[in-house]
């Protein structure tokens, strides 16, 4: 059986079971997290050049950027996980 994947926009996906947090991209601590991910080579930009609205943190410390609203990502995550 395969693990469910979460569509984060523009035909990009993240393994749903590996997601630790879904947060809005605006707060300053999140911007610092994003910069740290760039320094450590753990940033995945799935925005397709659009404005980043959501930051997804995985259990492997990867940071995934999405242009979807955080509410949309959480709703999709709940659907994928059957909640």
Secondary structure, DSSP 4 states (H G I P E B T S, - for coil): -PPPEEEEETTEEEEGGGEEEEEES-SHHHHHHHHHHHHTT-EEE-STTS---EEEEETTS-EEEESS-HHHHHHHHHHHHT-
